[in-house]
Amino acid sequence: MNRRTLLLGLSGAAVIAVAGGWIATRQGAGQTGFAVPAMAEDAPAAELLPDVPLGSPDAPVTLIEYASYTCPHCAHFHDEVFGALKRDYIDTGKVKFIHREVYFDKFGLWAGLIAQCGGTMKYYGIVDMLYGTQKDWIGDGKEQTISDNLRKIGLKAGLTNEQLDTCLKDQKRAEAMVTTFQKHATDDQIEGTPTLIINGEKYSNMSYEELKKILDAKLAG
């Protein structure tokens, strides 16, 4: 197991005044593990951002995915599982899907700022682009490379340079994103990505065949 510390940092591309960081470890079983830092008891209350649901609000099954834009296992889930999940369950009104962002590092947070920049209408389209081209936009791992590549994704999604500049410099939004991540991940005891919460029950990463069995059982029950 390779172990590394990934800390939220400061960058000219996104000015983020957020204290603390978290530990991420590359694990087996198709997950990336991490530990969420505890929020200080005297920390000021910060805004919690609402979820962005996909699918029918009246679907009998709710599936929440915790995922990081810089997690290879999460990209694999979206490449190999999400398309069939959307076709067979979300688009048919059986499952309401919610994607919750996890931030291992500043690059994942930058990607989240881009994904949320277009509002709810563009959100899942940009999410798909980020996971589908993960290796490309991470590139050589250098800050400038990643910043430039994320901007290209935003432009391809129909955002303007002015919109992207505003979003990437939105310190209040970035703080709210991290606070929301910490609150949800702590409440749901999330320890790795991707993690799925299906009607309140927690599951690790899995194949589409395994997921289908669980969903069908939930729908039948």
Secondary structure, 3 states (H helix, E strand, C coil): CCEEEECCCCCCCCCCCCCCCEEEEECCCCCEEEECCCCCCCCCCCCCCCCCEECCCCCCEEEEEEECCCCHHHHHHHHHHHHHHHHHHHCCCCEEEEEEECCCCHHHHHHHHHHHHCHHHHHHHHHHHHHHCHHHHHCCCCHHHHHHHHHHHHHHCCCCHHHHHHHHCCHHHHHHHHHHHHHHHHHCCCCEECEEEECCEEEECCCHHHHHHHHHHHHHC
